[in-house]
Structure formats: structure tokens, C-alpha cells
């Protein structure tokens, strides 16, 4: 979605809202017997605290290992999206994303399931008491409501010490992780359009289907389907939140309402201004859970993955898509230069 635009309705458009009644839907993977959520203050906590006496050489993530967005209006866009015509392989896409993040420019993850995997040149230590790292986004609040486009966050230790994200991913539970409308293991398949200027069709594991609209008034690249994906279809799997996308019936402005905490590109209570950037979300490694939703003890992590967590369309403004602008180590203690977020 276009950052900073005031959202108006050009014509009536049905946006996608998840109407699942159970925590995990048969056919979408996962386990329906998740434990009840523990109190936030105590879940996965420990009384001991690791102390790092020397800061790392670089507090930012220094490597992009994979950039696989879902289709979206910024994908293949050489103007607003900043992409280049020579991005024809996954390796070139990752290098492009690395350059963008290095300059604190947004990288769009596209519609539901699109993701980016980054790595630090050091371990980010689990403080067990405070926020450990932050992810910059471009969410905002204003008089008309604003926009949050939440991304779920996953972390990984370098357990085999080979410097690659090939160990086990653990999701960081956010405020809606245990909500009955959240679907874990949700899969969606996107299909390459047959001609330029066409929407991208999709089908999901629930048997539903739809499309990512082509917005010729704003983004005129031939395809919103990633140019560096050779196959004519690809499937993405992750945690799907119930969308909070709606048009105000009185003002006509589109609003993506925020979630409470625990998601990237989201105006939640973990939001702050940081290191000269206006919007960042902070995360605790001690919120990590395994595939069954049980707390996991991780002493430190080296890799982070962010994935668009909603499937929704904001009318003529297009798909809801998580954007990231950088990943920052908070050094297991509150950052001295973190200040409260100024909200319009």
C-alpha cells in the first residue's frame, strides 16, 4: 500500500476479512491443541539476565539471505519501489534488498506470505527482561486513522555455527498469536498472469480464491508477480492474522488498524522512534515459541525473518503489504536513543 497517502474510496471494493472460527483450520497444517496463553509478564521468562559489556561492531543486520515477496504493487516497480530491470534471480533480488536496507529504504514484502530473511554479523543476546532487537517500518497514525501492515517475526539461532539460516525457525508470539481467528500454517499459492497488466490470481488451503489487483493508475510495471521466480506458481506458508482493513463509512478513508504488540510495520505499544527513524517495532527473543505454541528458551539469535501476516485489499489502494527498512540490535538493554513515538 502506498505509504503516507490519505485513503479514499474510489469505488466500492470488497476487502478480505478472515472469518475463521477455530485456531487452526483443517487442511492448513499445524495443531489445534495450542496451550492457553501465559501472562505476558511471565511467559518464557527467567530471573537471570545476560550482560553484554561491549557493543557489536554493527548494530544493524548486515546480510539478506532471501527476499521472496508475495505479488504486490511495488514488486518489479522501478519507480516508487526502486527495483531494477536486471533482478532476474533470487540472488540478485537478495542483493537489491540488502542495498535498500543499508540505505534505510523500504523493502515491500507484498501480499500475505511474502518474506525476507536477514542475518547479523554477531549474536543478538536474549536479555530475558527487555526488548532485544527492533525492525524499522513505515506504519503511521493520523487524524484519519493511519495504516499498520503487520508482519509476523521469526528468529533462528546459528545452532550449527555455519553462518547460514538453515537451523530451526521460531515464531515470536504477538498479541494475536493465540487468538481463535489466527490461522497457523496457512498456505496460499500465487499464479503468474498470462499477460501484462493483469491481476495475480491466488488459491489458498481453505479452498478460497481471489486476486491481487493490478493498479494501473499508480504502478504500471507489466507484472506484480516477482520477475526472479522462474516457476509459473509458488506457494507461501505462514501465520495469518484477521485483517483490520476497512473504509470509514463517513470519511471514505481506508484504515489499517494496528495490533496491540509483537508485529513489524505496526503502530503497537512496542512502537518507538529509533536511531533517526520515525517508526520501529521492538521485540523480545523470550517471546519465541515452537511449532506447537510452547515457549522456547533461546540464549541468542543470529537470523530474523519477517513475513506479511494479513491477506487484505484496501480498495483502489491495493493489497496490504508489510514494509521493512532495517533490523537493529538493541544490545539487550533499552537503547539510549529510543524515544516515545510521536503520533499525529
C-alpha positions in Angstrom: 0.0 0.0 0.0 1.3 3.5 -0.7 2.9 4.9 2.5 1.5 8.2 3.8 -1.4 8.5 1.4 -4.8 9.5 2.7 -7.1 6.6 1.9 -10.2 7.4 0.0 -12.8 5.2 -1.7 -12.8 5.5 -5.4 -15.4 2.7 -5.8 -16.9 0.1 -3.7 -14.4 -2.8 -3.2 -14.8 -5.8 -1.1 -11.8 -6.3 1.2 -10.8 -9.7 2.5 -11.5 -10.4 6.1 -10.8 -13.7 7.8 -13.8 -15.4 9.3 -12.2 -18.5 10.8 -13.9 -19.9 13.8 -11.1 -22.1 15.1 -7.5 -21.5 15.9 -6.2 -23.9 13.2 -8.2 -24.9 10.1 -8.0 -28.5 8.9 -6.1 -28.6 5.7 -3.8 -25.7 6.6 -1.4 -27.6 8.7 -0.5 -27.1 12.4 -2.1 -28.4 15.6 -5.4 -27.2 17.0 -4.3 -28.0 20.6 -2.3 -25.0 21.4 -1.8 -24.2 25.1 -3.6 -21.3 26.7 -1.6 -18.1 26.6 0.5 -17.4 29.7 0.6 -13.9 31.2 2.8 -11.8 29.1 5.0 -10.8 32.0 5.9 -14.4 32.9 5.7 -16.5 29.7 9.1 -17.9 28.9 10.9 -15.6 31.3 13.9 -16.3 33.5 15.3 -14.4 36.5 18.8 -14.4 35.1 20.0 -11.8 32.6 22.8 -12.0 30.1 25.0 -8.9 30.1 27.0 -7.8 27.1 29.7 -5.3 28.1 30.9 -4.4 24.6 28.7 -3.3 21.7 28.9 -5.1 18.4 30.7 -3.5 15.5 27.5 -3.1 13.6 24.1 -2.9 15.4 22.3 -3.4 12.0 21.7 -6.7 10.2 24.4 -6.9 7.6 23.1 -9.7 5.3 20.0 -10.6 3.3 19.8 -14.3 2.7 16.5 -14.4 0.9 13.9 -12.0 -0.4 10.8 -13.7 -1.6 7.9 -11.3 -1.6 4.3 -12.2 -2.5 2.9 -10.3 -5.6 2.2 -6.7 -4.9 2.1 -3.2 -6.5 5.8 -2.5 -5.5 7.1 -5.7 -6.9 9.1 -5.2 -10.2 8.4 -1.4 -9.8 11.4 0.5 -10.9 10.0 3.9 -9.8 8.4 4.1 -6.3 9.5 0.5 -5.5 13.1 1.2 -6.5 13.6 -2.1 -8.2 15.9 -2.6 -11.2 15.3 -4.3 -14.5 18.1 -6.8 -14.0 16.6 -8.6 -11.0 16.2 -11.9 -12.7 17.5 -14.3 -10.0 16.9 -14.9 -6.2 20.5 -13.9 -5.6 20.1 -10.6 -7.4 16.8 -9.9 -5.5 18.6 -10.5 -2.2 21.5 -8.2 -3.1 19.0 -5.5 -4.1 17.1 -5.8 -0.8 20.5 -5.7 1.1 21.4 -2.4 -0.6 17.9 -0.9 0.1 18.1 -1.8 3.8 21.6 -0.5 4.0 20.3 2.9 2.9 17.2 2.7 5.2 14.8 2.5 2.2 11.7 0.4 2.3 11.5 -3.1 1.0 8.0 -4.3 0.3 7.1 -7.9 1.2 3.9 -7.9 -1.0 0.7 -9.6 0.0 0.3 -12.4 2.5 3.2 -14.7 2.9 5.9 -12.5 1.3 9.1 -12.6 3.4 12.7 -11.5 3.9 15.4 -13.3 5.8 18.3 -11.3 7.3 21.4 -12.0 9.4 23.5 -10.1 11.9 27.3 -10.3 12.0 27.1 -11.2 15.7 24.7 -12.9 18.1 21.8 -10.8 19.4 21.6 -11.8 23.1 18.4 -12.7 24.8 18.1 -10.2 27.7 15.0 -12.1 29.1 13.8 -8.9 30.6 13.7 -6.3 27.9 13.5 -5.7 24.1 16.4 -7.3 22.2 16.1 -6.0 18.7 14.0 -3.7 16.5 12.6 -3.7 13.0 12.0 -0.4 11.2 8.8 0.0 9.2 6.6 2.8 7.8 3.4 2.4 9.8 1.7 5.6 10.9 -1.3 7.0 12.7 -3.0 10.3 11.8 -6.4 12.1 12.1 -8.0 9.7 9.6 -6.8 6.5 11.2 -3.4 5.6 9.6 -2.0 2.4 8.4 -0.4 -0.7 10.1 0.5 -3.6 7.8 1.7 -6.2 10.2 4.4 -8.7 9.6 5.0 -11.8 11.8 8.5 -12.2 13.0 10.6 -15.4 13.3 14.0 -15.9 14.8 16.8 -18.5 14.5 19.9 -19.5 16.4 23.0 -20.4 14.4 23.0 -23.8 16.1 25.4 -25.5 13.7 27.6 -22.4 13.6 27.9 -22.3 9.8 26.7 -18.8 9.4 23.6 -19.7 7.4 19.8 -19.7 8.3 19.4 -23.5 8.0 18.5 -24.4 11.6 15.0 -24.1 13.2 12.8 -21.1 12.9 10.8 -20.0 16.0 8.0 -17.5 15.7 7.8 -14.6 18.2 4.3 -14.7 19.5 2.5 -11.4 19.1 -0.7 -10.2 20.8 -2.9 -12.2 18.4 -0.9 -15.4 18.3 -3.4 -17.4 20.4 -6.5 -15.6 19.1 -9.0 -18.1 17.7 -9.2 -16.1 14.4 -5.5 -16.6 13.7 -4.6 -19.4 11.3 -1.2 -21.1 11.8 0.2 -23.0 8.9 -1.9 -21.1 6.4 -0.8 -21.6 2.8 -1.5 -19.6 -0.4 -0.5 -20.2 -4.0 0.1 -17.4 -6.4 -0.1 -17.8 -10.2 1.8 -15.9 -12.9 -0.6 -13.8 -15.0 -1.0 -14.8 -18.7 -0.5 -11.3 -20.0 0.9 -7.9 -18.8 -1.4 -5.6 -16.8 -3.4 -8.4 -15.3 -4.1 -9.2 -11.6 -2.3 -12.1 -9.9 -4.7 -14.9 -9.1 -4.4 -17.0 -5.9 -5.8 -20.0 -4.2 -5.4 -21.0 -0.6 -5.5 -24.1 1.6 -9.1 -23.4 2.6 -10.3 -23.6 -0.9 -10.8 -19.9 -1.3 -9.5 -17.9 -4.3 -9.0 -14.3 -5.3 -6.6 -11.9 -6.8 -4.0 -9.2 -6.1 -5.4 -6.3 -8.1 -3.5 -4.5 -10.8 -3.4 -0.8 -10.1 -2.7 0.9 -13.5 -3.3 4.3 -12.0 -0.3 4.0 -9.7 2.0 1.2 -10.6 2.3 0.4 -14.3 5.0 -2.3 -14.4 3.9 -5.3 -16.6 3.6 -7.8 -13.7 3.2 -7.8 -9.9 4.5 -11.4 -9.9 8.2 -11.4 -8.9 10.3 -11.5 -12.1 13.0 -13.6 -10.5 10.7 -16.5 -9.7 11.0 -18.9 -12.6 8.0 -21.1 -11.8 4.5 -20.2 -13.0 3.2 -20.5 -9.5 4.6 -20.6 -6.0 3.3 -21.3 -2.5 3.9 -19.4 0.7 3.0 -20.6 4.2 2.9 -18.7 7.5 0.7 -17.3 10.2 -2.4 -15.4 9.0 -4.0 -12.7 11.2 -7.5 -11.5 10.8 -7.2 -8.3 8.8 -8.2 -5.0 10.3 -8.7 -3.2 7.0 -11.8 -1.1 6.5 -13.2 2.0 4.9 -14.7 4.6 7.2 -18.3 5.0 6.1 -18.3 8.7 7.0 -15.0 9.9 5.6 -14.3 7.3 2.9 -10.7 6.9 4.2 -9.2 3.5 4.2 -7.7 2.4 7.6 -5.5 -0.5 8.6 -6.0 -0.6 12.3 -3.0 -1.6 14.5 -2.5 -4.7 16.5 -1.5 -4.5 20.2 2.1 -5.7 20.0 4.5 -8.2 18.5 4.4 -7.4 14.8 6.6 -5.4 12.3 5.3 -2.4 10.5 2.6 -1.9 13.1 1.7 1.0 15.4 1.5 -1.1 18.5 2.6 -0.5 22.1 6.1 -1.7 21.2 6.5 1.1 18.7 9.2 3.8 19.1 11.3 6.3 17.2 14.9 5.0 17.0 18.3 5.9 15.5 16.8 8.8 13.4 14.0 6.7 12.1 10.4 7.6 12.9 8.9 4.1 13.4 10.3 0.9 14.7 8.8 -2.1 16.5 10.8 -3.7 19.3 10.9 -7.5 20.0 11.8 -9.9 22.8 13.6 -13.1 21.9 11.9 -14.6 25.0 8.6 -14.5 23.1 9.8 -17.3 20.9 7.5 -20.3 20.6 7.9 -23.7 18.9 5.6 -25.1 16.2 3.1 -26.2 19.0 3.0 -22.8 20.5 5.1 -23.6 23.6 7.7 -21.1 24.9 11.3 -21.8 23.8 14.4 -20.7 25.6 16.9 -19.2 23.2 20.1 -17.7 24.6 20.7 -15.6 21.4 19.7 -15.4 17.8 21.6 -14.6 14.6 18.8 -14.6 11.9 15.4 -12.9 11.6 12.6 -13.4 9.2 9.6 -11.1 8.6 6.5 -12.2 6.7 3.4 -10.3 5.7 0.7 -11.6 8.1 -2.6 -10.5 6.5 -4.4 -11.0 3.3 -6.5 -7.9 2.6 -7.2 -5.4 -0.1 -7.7 -1.7 0.7 -9.9 -0.8 -2.3 -8.2 1.1 -5.1 -5.0 1.4 -2.9 -4.3 -2.2 -3.3 -3.0 -5.0 -1.2 -1.9 -4.7 2.4 1.8 -5.4 2.4 4.4 -5.3 5.2 7.4 -3.0 4.5 10.7 -3.1 6.4 13.5 -0.6 6.4 16.1 -2.2 8.7 16.9 -4.5 11.5 18.6 -3.2 14.7 20.3 -4.8 17.7 19.1 -3.2 20.9 22.0 -4.8 22.8 19.8 -6.5 25.5 19.2 -3.2 27.2 17.0 -0.1 26.4 18.6 1.9 23.6 19.7 5.3 24.9 18.4 7.0 21.7 15.0 5.4 21.8 12.3 8.0 22.4 8.5 7.7 22.5 6.8 7.6 19.1 5.3 11.0 18.1 1.9 10.3 16.7 -0.1 12.7 14.6 
